[in-house]
Amino acid sequence: MRTDIESHFRAHYGRLVRALTLVCGSEEAAADAVQEAFVKAHQKWRTVSQYDDPVGWIRRVAINRLRDDHRRTTRKERAVAKLGAGETWTVDAPEPSDTEQLAAALADLPRQQRLAIACYYLEGLSVAETAAALEVSEGAVKFHLHQGRERLRGILGEEGRP
């Protein structure tokens, strides 16, 4: 018989990974963050299960992990640049699919806009739930959604309108 955390994992893991993949641009990083969040939830399940929205807590932990990873990567890149070893390589890629084009367009958005769009459109959270997940006001979520949509229209054109 499944534990309650297992049923939450089975019901929400894939959706959380998909949404956070578009935020951070890496399915592997998103999967790691969501897995770590579920591990932490499992360790504290007696407490987490009593929350009004245990999945919201898991989402918040995963987002925080991605933010920490982003900060760590940024610091590392700055250190490498200071050392003068900033050589980069590019690889020719096949034609991008619609999903890849959307992911690339989202990658061009500021982080808060990507998070708001992923939570609202991909996870289907309301403005209030998105605000709680991102720890910002509802007005900030509406602003980030509006700005993100405007930027995506410019990047994708009117036919790619979200």
Buried (B, 14 or more C-beta within 10 A) or exposed (E): EEEEBEEBBEEBBEBBBBBBBBBBBBBEBBBBBBBBBBEBBBEEBEEBBEEEBBBBBBBBBBBBBBBEBBEEEEEEEEEEEEEEEEEEEEEEEEEEEEEEBBBEBBEEBEEBBBBBBBBBBBBEBEBEBBBBBBEBEBEBBBBBBEBBBEBBBEBBEEEEEB
